[in-house]
């Protein structure tokens, strides 16, 4: 089974469910209360940290930047305390808010902070996501693997390309064309190969409750 991992801020029926050695912390369990002792994979909510943190373009300025009920702060603390990895969309405002260094778009791990954290830019399109899905990772106490760096293959939605032309189709991206009641879940889904990368990073964590105490 290997090292047990806590998957924080994930869906109860998502890609981490029913995996051997993985303890799923969904909304009902409140991952902010996680108290160890296992390394973590964190997918903390990103809505209030991303490009549209204020709300939709039709109803802007509905929300306060970073108003996520302390989820990112708790996720960051868990990674630092127990070891593991956290993912957020590239250009997340959380990095500046918590004094984390921005990783280079070309890829590669760079020092993130004074707490032994490391950060990198990677696109989940390399790992099976339907869009390029630029992502920032933050890891502490782990082996830092070589990932597939650089831009993933550009994907244009054929309907958007036909309806709006190349420039707008490129600008709005694949995710904007996903509709229906499950659109958010589909857009935010983690591809299984990328999930496995996250788990492998967390399983390499060398921080334990005894060492960090």
C-alpha positions in Angstrom: 0.0 0.0 0.0 2.9 2.4 0.7 2.7 5.7 2.5 -0.8 6.7 3.3 -1.8 10.1 1.7 -4.5 12.5 2.7 -6.2 14.0 -0.4 -7.6 17.4 0.8 -10.4 19.5 -0.8 -11.4 16.8 -3.3 -14.7 15.4 -4.5 -16.0 12.4 -2.6 -16.7 10.6 -5.9 -13.7 12.1 -7.8 -10.4 10.7 -9.1 -9.0 10.1 -5.6 -12.0 8.1 -4.3 -11.5 4.4 -3.4 -7.8 4.4 -4.0 -5.7 2.2 -1.7 -3.7 4.3 0.8 -5.6 7.5 0.1 -7.7 9.2 2.7 -10.3 11.4 1.0 -11.2 14.7 2.6 -14.2 16.2 0.9 -16.3 19.2 1.8 -18.3 17.3 4.4 -15.1 16.5 6.3 -13.7 20.0 6.1 -10.1 19.7 5.1 -9.2 22.8 7.0 -9.4 20.7 10.2 -6.9 18.1 8.9 -4.4 17.4 11.8 -2.0 14.8 10.2 -0.1 12.7 10.3 0.1 11.7 6.6 1.6 13.7 3.7 -1.0 15.6 1.7 -2.2 16.3 -1.8 -4.2 19.6 -1.8 -6.7 20.9 -4.3 -7.9 23.9 -2.3 -10.7 26.0 -3.9 -9.4 28.5 -6.4 -12.5 30.5 -7.4 -11.6 33.5 -5.2 -7.9 33.5 -6.3 -8.2 33.2 -10.1 -8.7 35.6 -12.9 -12.4 36.0 -12.1 -12.0 36.1 -8.3 -14.5 39.1 -8.3 -17.3 37.2 -10.1 -18.4 36.7 -13.7 -17.9 39.4 -16.3 -21.6 39.9 -16.3 -21.7 40.5 -12.6 -18.2 41.7 -11.6 -17.1 42.7 -8.1 -19.4 40.3 -6.2 -16.7 38.9 -4.1 -13.5 39.8 -2.2 -10.2 38.5 -3.5 -9.0 35.6 -1.4 -12.4 35.1 0.4 -12.1 31.3 0.5 -12.9 30.8 4.3 -9.2 30.2 5.0 -8.9 27.1 2.7 -5.7 28.1 1.0 -4.0 29.1 4.2 -5.0 25.8 5.8 -3.8 23.9 2.7 -0.5 25.7 2.8 0.0 25.0 6.5 -0.8 21.3 5.9 1.8 21.0 3.1 4.4 22.7 5.3 3.6 20.7 8.4 3.1 17.2 6.9 4.8 17.4 3.6 3.3 17.0 0.2 2.0 19.1 -2.7 -0.6 21.7 -3.5 -1.9 22.7 -6.9 -3.6 25.9 -8.0 -4.3 27.6 -11.4 -1.3 29.4 -12.8 -1.3 33.1 -12.0 -3.2 32.4 -8.8 -3.3 35.5 -6.6 -2.6 33.3 -3.6 1.1 33.2 -4.5 1.5 36.9 -4.0 -0.9 37.0 -1.0 1.3 34.4 0.8 4.6 35.7 -0.4 5.4 32.7 -2.7 7.8 33.2 -5.6 6.3 32.9 -9.1 7.6 30.0 -11.0 8.9 30.5 -14.6 6.6 29.5 -17.4 9.4 27.6 -19.1 9.1 25.0 -16.3 11.4 23.6 -13.6 11.3 23.8 -9.9 12.4 27.0 -8.1 12.6 28.0 -4.4 9.2 29.3 -3.3 9.8 30.6 0.2 11.8 30.5 3.4 9.9 27.4 4.6 11.7 24.9 2.2 8.9 25.1 -0.3 9.4 24.6 -4.1 7.1 25.8 -6.9 6.8 25.1 -10.6 4.6 25.8 -13.6 3.2 22.8 -15.5 0.3 22.4 -18.0 -2.1 19.6 -17.3 -2.8 19.3 -21.1 0.4 17.2 -21.2 -1.3 14.7 -18.8 -4.7 14.3 -20.5 -6.7 17.4 -19.7 -8.9 18.6 -22.6 -7.4 22.1 -22.3 -3.9 23.2 -21.6 -4.9 24.1 -18.0 -1.8 26.0 -16.8 -1.1 25.0 -13.2 1.2 26.1 -10.3 2.4 23.5 -7.8 3.9 24.0 -4.3 5.7 21.2 -2.6 7.6 20.7 0.7 9.7 17.8 1.9 9.3 15.8 -1.3 11.3 14.5 -4.2 10.9 17.1 -7.0 10.3 15.1 -10.2 11.1 16.2 -13.8 7.7 16.9 -15.3 6.7 17.7 -18.9 7.6 21.3 -19.0 6.6 24.0 -21.5 3.4 24.7 -23.3 1.1 21.8 -24.1 -0.5 21.5 -27.6 -2.9 24.3 -28.4 -6.5 23.1 -28.5 -9.2 25.1 -30.1 -12.9 24.1 -29.8 -14.2 23.4 -33.4 -17.5 25.2 -32.7 -15.8 28.3 -31.4 -13.4 28.3 -34.3 -16.2 28.1 -36.8 -18.4 30.6 -35.0 -15.9 33.2 -33.8 -12.7 32.7 -35.8 -9.2 31.8 -34.7 -8.4 34.8 -32.6 -11.4 34.6 -30.3 -11.4 30.8 -30.2 -7.8 31.0 -29.0 -8.6 33.7 -26.5 -11.6 32.0 -24.8 -10.1 28.6 -24.8 -11.6 25.1 -24.6 -13.1 25.4 -21.1 -15.3 28.3 -22.1 -17.2 26.1 -24.5 -18.1 23.5 -21.8 -21.8 23.9 -20.8 -24.4 22.0 -18.8 -24.9 21.5 -15.1 -21.6 19.7 -14.6 -19.5 22.3 -16.5 -17.5 23.4 -13.4 -16.8 19.8 -12.4 -15.6 18.9 -15.9 -13.4 22.0 -16.1 -11.8 21.4 -12.8 -11.3 17.6 -13.1 -7.8 16.3 -12.6 -6.7 13.9 -15.3 -5.7 10.5 -13.9 -2.1 10.7 -15.1 -1.7 14.1 -13.3 -3.4 12.7 -10.2 -0.8 10.0 -10.2 2.0 12.6 -10.5 0.5 14.4 -7.5 0.3 11.2 -5.4 3.9 10.2 -6.3 5.2 13.6 -5.1 3.2 13.4 -1.9 4.4 9.8 -1.3 8.0 10.9 -1.5 7.5 13.3 1.4 10.1 13.0 4.1 8.4 15.1 6.7 6.7 13.1 9.4 4.7 14.2 12.5 7.7 13.3 14.7 10.3 15.2 12.6 8.1 18.3 12.3 7.0 18.4 16.0 
